[in-house]
Amino acid sequence: MRKELGMHMLKSAVRGASTLLVISGGLLASGLLAGGDASAQAPNPYAAPINVDVARRAAVAAIVEGKKNGWTVAAAVVDSGGALVYFERIDGTQYGSSDVAIAKARSAAAFKRPTKAFEEAVAGGRNAILSLPGAIPLEGGIPIILDGKIVGALGVSGATSQQDGVCAQAGVNSVAPPAKAAPAPPAKK
C-alpha cells in the first residue's frame, strides 16, 4: 500500500512538472517573449561556462562603477546554466540586493536577454511577463557574450534599476567590449 501511494505521489509530481513545462513552453510559443526589439532573445548560442577570472573582472568592474557613483551595490556572475560563479557586495549594501543580483543574472542567462527588456515590457502593459518563472522585470541583468556566444550573465542590484543597469553594463563592457559598427562602404563615384 505504501509503495503504491509513493508511486502515485511521484506520478503526480511528474505530471505537475510536465504541466509547468507545457505552460512555460506555451507562453514562449504564444509570443509572450517574441518581439522585434529589445525584448527578443539574443540569437547567440550558449557556450562553455564563463571562468572565475573573467567573472571576477566583470563583477569588480560593476562594483567599481557603483563606488565611483556613490551607489552601494551587489554584483553576481552566473554561468550560462545559471550557476553562481562569482559574487561581490559593497559594504553597506542592503542584504536583499544579494539575492536580487543573483536572480537578475540568472534571468539574463536563462532568457538570453537583458532584464531591462522585461522591465520595459511590464511598463508597456505586458503584465503576462510576470508569470514567467525566473523572469526578473528589473534592469541590471545582462548576458555576457564572448566570441558571439553566451558564457554567462552579470546581475547588479542595490541602487535604482537604471543605476544597476549602468553598473552591469560597465561590468559586461570590461570583459566583452561592445561590438563596433562596421565601417561604411566607400561612396560610389
N, C-alpha and C positions, 0 to 999 in steps of 0.2 A: 504494500500500500504506500509506504513512504517513497519507495523508488518511483512508483507511478506518479505520485504527487510532485516529486522532484523533476521528473521529465516534463510534466505538464507546465511547471513554472519555467523551466528552461525554454520550452517551445514558445510560451507566451512572451518571454523576454526577447527571443529572436524575432518573433512576429512584430513586437513593438519597435525593435531596432530597424527592421526592414521597412516598417511603415514610415519611420523617421527619414530613412534614406530615400524612399519614394517621394515623400513630401518635399524634402530638400531638393531632390532632383527635379521635381515638378516645378518648384519655384524657379530653379535655374532655367529649365526648359521653357517656362512660360514667359521668359523675357524679363523677369524681375530684375536681373542684373544686366540685361542687354542694353546697349545704347552705343551711339557712335561717338560719344565724348569721353570725358574723364572717367565715367562710370564703367566703361568697358574694361574687361580684364586685359592685362598685358599679353601680347601674343607669345611672349618669351616662355620657353620650356624651363622646367626645373633642371638644376644641375647638381653636382656633388655639393654637399653642405659647406657652408662658409667655415673657415678655420678660426680658431680662437684669436689669432693675431690680428686678422682683418676685422673680426667682430669687435675686438678691443679698440682698434683705431677708430672705427665708426662711432662707438659709444663715447669714447673720450672726446672726439670732435664735437659731438652733440652736447656733452657736459660743458666743454669749453665755451661753446656758443651761449649756453644758458648763463654761465658765470659772467661772461662778457656783458650780458644784458641785465644782470641782476635778477635772473629768474632761477628759482630753485626747482630743479627737475630730476627725474629719474630716467635712465636710458637702458633699454633692453634690446639685445640682438638675439634672434632665433634663427635656426637653420631653415632650410626650405620645407622641412616637415613640421616646423613649429616648436622644436625642442630648444630650450633656453641654452645659449652658448656663452653669453656674457651679459652682466648686469652691473650698473653703477648708479649711485644716487648721491646728489649733493647733500651735505649735512643740512638739516632743517627742512628738507622736502617732506611734504605731508605723506604719511605712511601709505595711504590708499593709492598714491601715484605709482608705487612699485608694481602692484598688480595690474593697474591700468596700462602702464608702459608695456608690460609683457603681453597683455591682451591685444593692444594695438599692433604690436609686432606680429603676433600670431595671425591676426585678421589680415594684415597686409600680405603675409606669405601665403595664407590659405586661399585668398581670393585674387591674388596676383594683381593687386591694385592698391594705391594709397587709400588709407581710411578716410581721407578728405572726400573721396568720391561718395562714400556712404553718407557723410555729413551733409554734403550738397544735395544728395537725393532726398534725404529726410526733410531738409529745409525747403526743397521744391515740392513737398507734399507726398512723396513716395514712402509713406509710413510702413508699407509692407516690408521694407528693408529691415525693419526692427525685428521681424520674425525669423531672419536668417541666423541659424546657430553660429555664433562666433564672429558675426559682423559687428564691428565697433564703429558707430557713426560719429567719431570724433577725430579731427585732424591730428596727425602726429605719428601715424604708422606708414612706412614707405618700404616697398620691396627693394632689396639690394640686388642689382643686376650687374654681373661681371661677364664679359665676353658674350653678351646677348642672352645670358641665362640667369634665372633667378636662383641665387645661392642662399638667400635668407631674407630677413627684413629687420628694420630698426623701428622701435617704438619709443616715443618720448611722452612723458606726462608730468604735470606739476604746475604748469603755468596755464595761460588760456590756450584753447585749441590752436589758434593761429600761431602763438608763440611756440607751442610744442612742435608745430609743423616747421617753423623756421629752424629750430634745433635739429629736428630729424633730417631736414634737407641738408644742413651743414654736415651732419654725420655721414649721410649717404654720399655726398659730394666728395668727402675726404677719401673714400675708398673706390668710388665709381664716378669720376667726374662726368657731368652731363655731356652727352654727345654734341659735338659742334656741328652746326649746319653745314651742309655740303656747299662748296663754292658754286657761285652762279656760273652757268655755262657762258662761254665767250659770246659776245654780241655778234650777230651776223652782219656781214658787210654788204 
